[in-house]
């Protein structure tokens, strides 16, 4: 293989730059040209790409975001868009493609590979940690630590005023980030999309925690009862005399310097991706399960979303108050 393309697509995640750095460094060591495509699949359609040098990635491992930038592409979801992207790869003599992103990225890459006949390797990178066939996705640890830091600060002011705080975290339609955040922050309750929210039960849990200096409830953004503001407004009439506030952490969870874990796993996955392509394995995804790296078919990785361990929900319920 003489030339390998790489893209970051979908939502950015801390640690993506560590993956890019490893891919470029390992490619050059193997005598392979690394070809970076800017702005994901949309960049392919618009013919945006360039060869990358060691200098381009020499000082990026500590940086959040992605130096290749990313974009969501409605055009790529059309047959015409996929054809344009495939034509660009073929014109650039790209013989293998590494895609860094989540399940939407992998689904698009699978279709592109079928059309272009170019083998693809997926590196899972999303703070949501919701990819099948892997226990861990790059960016999750950094986002989780951002939540912990933010909630610890919120708790300081909550304690000062004896308040109830609803803290909304990201995660799209899964509660993995919310569950881990709730345990790590010692939250009183956590609301996730995988379990129907019972407002009356929630109110009773808040009442049970009244003697605490503060009450923190973590809300996953995809919860069935709505966002943190909607849920707060639902419980306020049932809790007269309580001071209740809500905070949406938002995109700070996707930013910032990656943690050591995201840098190390990102580096190892980037290195593995080159090895897989050089061994002519096609349409695979690198996973990290039980502290071991593994390779699974890309089709299996996108067949369904990974579900959170709801035993962790029981842990919050048992220890929260």
Secondary structure, 3 states (H helix, E strand, C coil): CCEEEEEECCCCCCCHHHHHHHHHHHHHHCCCEEEEECCHHHHHHCCCEEECCCHHHCCCCCCCCCCCCCCCCCHHHCHHHHHHHHHHHHHCCCCEEEEEECHHHHHHHHHHHHHHCCEEEEEEECCCCCECCCCCCECHHHHHHHHHHHHHHHHHHHHHHCCEEEEEECCCCCCHHHHHHHHHHCCCEEECCCCCCCHHHHHHHHHHCCCCCCEEEEEECCCCCCCHHHHHHHHHCCCCCCCEEEEECHHHHHCCCCCHHHHHHHHHHHHHHHHHHHCCCCCEEEEEECCEEEEEEHHHHCCCECCCCCHHHHHHHHHCC
